[in-house]
Protein backbone atom coordinates (compact mmCIF):
# COMPACT_ATOMS: atom_id res chain seq x y z
CA UNK A 1 0.00 0.00 0.00
CA UNK A 2 1.32 3.43 -0.98
CA UNK A 3 1.74 6.08 1.62
CA UNK A 4 -0.29 9.25 1.07
CA UNK A 5 1.06 12.66 1.89
CA UNK A 6 -1.05 14.83 4.14
CA UNK A 7 -0.89 18.40 5.28
CA UNK A 8 -2.22 19.18 8.69
CA UNK A 9 -3.06 22.79 9.53
CA UNK A 10 -4.25 24.35 12.70
CA UNK A 11 -7.39 26.45 12.61
CA UNK A 12 -5.28 29.63 12.78
CA UNK A 13 -3.03 28.47 9.93
CA UNK A 14 -6.03 27.61 7.78
CA UNK A 15 -7.59 31.03 8.41
CA UNK A 16 -4.28 32.73 7.57
CA UNK A 17 -3.97 30.72 4.34
CA UNK A 18 -7.54 31.48 3.28
CA UNK A 19 -7.16 35.17 4.16
CA UNK A 20 -4.01 35.44 2.06
CA UNK A 21 -5.73 33.72 -0.89
CA UNK A 22 -8.74 36.04 -0.58
CA UNK A 23 -6.48 39.12 -0.53
CA UNK A 24 -4.69 37.94 -3.67
CA UNK A 25 -8.00 37.31 -5.41
CA UNK A 26 -9.32 40.74 -4.41
CA UNK A 27 -6.14 42.45 -5.59
CA UNK A 28 -6.43 40.70 -8.96
CA UNK A 29 -10.09 41.73 -9.31
CA UNK A 30 -9.25 45.35 -8.46
CA UNK A 31 -6.45 45.43 -11.06
CA UNK A 32 -8.80 44.10 -13.72
CA UNK A 33 -11.53 46.60 -12.82
CA UNK A 34 -9.07 49.48 -12.90
CA UNK A 35 -7.87 48.38 -16.33
CA UNK A 36 -11.51 48.28 -17.52
CA UNK A 37 -12.15 51.78 -16.15
CA UNK A 38 -9.23 53.18 -18.10
CA UNK A 39 -10.58 51.81 -21.40
CA UNK A 40 -12.44 54.03 -23.81
CA UNK A 41 -15.81 52.69 -24.96
CA UNK A 42 -14.29 52.11 -28.40
CA UNK A 43 -11.48 50.03 -26.89
CA UNK A 44 -14.00 47.97 -24.93
CA UNK A 45 -16.07 47.34 -28.08
CA UNK A 46 -12.99 46.36 -30.04
CA UNK A 47 -11.93 43.98 -27.27
CA UNK A 48 -15.39 42.35 -27.36
CA UNK A 49 -15.25 42.17 -31.16
CA UNK A 50 -11.85 40.47 -31.02
CA UNK A 51 -13.17 37.99 -28.44
CA UNK A 52 -16.19 37.31 -30.66
CA UNK A 53 -13.99 36.73 -33.72
CA UNK A 54 -11.85 34.31 -31.71
CA UNK A 55 -14.91 32.55 -30.25
CA UNK A 56 -18.33 33.36 -31.76
CA UNK A 57 -20.06 31.65 -28.82
CA UNK A 58 -18.72 34.34 -26.48
CA UNK A 59 -21.76 36.55 -27.20
CA UNK A 60 -25.34 35.34 -26.97
CA UNK A 61 -26.76 37.88 -29.47
CA UNK A 62 -23.86 39.25 -31.53
CA UNK A 63 -25.94 41.08 -34.16
CA UNK A 64 -27.94 42.97 -31.56
CA UNK A 65 -24.86 43.69 -29.49
CA UNK A 66 -22.86 45.16 -32.35
CA UNK A 67 -25.83 47.13 -33.66
CA UNK A 68 -26.40 48.77 -30.26
CA UNK A 69 -22.71 49.47 -29.75
CA UNK A 70 -22.58 51.51 -32.96
CA UNK A 71 -19.96 49.32 -34.65
CA UNK A 72 -22.47 47.95 -37.13
CA UNK A 73 -25.35 50.06 -38.32
CA UNK A 74 -28.46 48.11 -39.23
CA UNK A 75 -30.53 49.65 -41.98
CA UNK A 76 -33.96 48.20 -42.53
CA UNK A 77 -35.07 47.87 -46.18
CA UNK A 78 -37.88 50.41 -45.81
CA UNK A 79 -35.43 52.93 -44.32
CA UNK A 80 -32.82 52.22 -46.96
CA UNK A 81 -35.28 53.08 -49.71
CA UNK A 82 -36.03 56.48 -48.19
CA UNK A 83 -32.34 57.22 -47.72
CA UNK A 84 -31.36 56.24 -51.27
CA UNK A 85 -34.04 57.55 -53.61
CA UNK A 86 -33.93 56.25 -57.14
CA UNK A 87 -32.31 58.55 -59.63
CA UNK A 88 -34.35 59.73 -62.53
CA UNK A 89 -37.75 59.50 -60.80
ZIMOFEN-V548795 format. One record per residue. N is the residue number from 1. RES is the residue in three letters. PSI is psi in whole degrees, -180 to 180 (NA if undefined). Layout:
n->N res->RES psi->PSI
n->N res->RES psi->PSI
//
This chain:
n->1 res->UNK psi->134
n->2 res->UNK psi->144
n->3 res->UNK psi->138
n->4 res->UNK psi->140
n->5 res->UNK psi->144
n->6 res->UNK psi->151
n->7 res->UNK psi->124
n->8 res->UNK psi->125
n->9 res->UNK psi->147
n->10 res->UNK psi->167
n->11 res->UNK psi->-42
n->12 res->UNK psi->-40
n->13 res->UNK psi->-40
n->14 res->UNK psi->-45
n->15 res->UNK psi->-43
n->16 res->UNK psi->-42
n->17 res->UNK psi->-45
n->18 res->UNK psi->-37
n->19 res->UNK psi->-43
n->20 res->UNK psi->-42
n->21 res->UNK psi->-41
n->22 res->UNK psi->-40
n->23 res->UNK psi->-41
n->24 res->UNK psi->-41
n->25 res->UNK psi->-42
n->26 res->UNK psi->-41
n->27 res->UNK psi->-40
n->28 res->UNK psi->-44
n->29 res->UNK psi->-41
n->30 res->UNK psi->-42
n->31 res->UNK psi->-44
n->32 res->UNK psi->-41
n->33 res->UNK psi->-40
n->34 res->UNK psi->-40
n->35 res->UNK psi->-40
n->36 res->UNK psi->-37
n->37 res->UNK psi->-29
n->38 res->UNK psi->-1
n->39 res->UNK psi->141
n->40 res->UNK psi->159
n->41 res->UNK psi->-35
n->42 res->UNK psi->-41
n->43 res->UNK psi->-41
n->44 res->UNK psi->-43
n->45 res->UNK psi->-41
n->46 res->UNK psi->-38
n->47 res->UNK psi->-42
n->48 res->UNK psi->-38
n->49 res->UNK psi->-43
n->50 res->UNK psi->-42
n->51 res->UNK psi->-40
n->52 res->UNK psi->-42
n->53 res->UNK psi->-34
n->54 res->UNK psi->-36
n->55 res->UNK psi->95
n->56 res->UNK psi->-23
n->57 res->UNK psi->-3
n->58 res->UNK psi->-19
n->59 res->UNK psi->135
n->60 res->UNK psi->-42
n->61 res->UNK psi->78
n->62 res->UNK psi->-39
n->63 res->UNK psi->-46
n->64 res->UNK psi->-39
n->65 res->UNK psi->-48
n->66 res->UNK psi->-33
n->67 res->UNK psi->-42
n->68 res->UNK psi->-25
n->69 res->UNK psi->-14
n->70 res->UNK psi->-3
n->71 res->UNK psi->-44
n->72 res->UNK psi->129
n->73 res->UNK psi->123
n->74 res->UNK psi->128
n->75 res->UNK psi->120
n->76 res->UNK psi->149
n->77 res->UNK psi->-40
n->78 res->UNK psi->-32
n->79 res->UNK psi->-35
n->80 res->UNK psi->-37
n->81 res->UNK psi->-38
n->82 res->UNK psi->-25
n->83 res->UNK psi->-27
n->84 res->UNK psi->75
n->85 res->UNK psi->149
n->86 res->UNK psi->140
n->87 res->UNK psi->145
n->88 res->UNK psi->0
n->89 res->UNK psi->NA
//
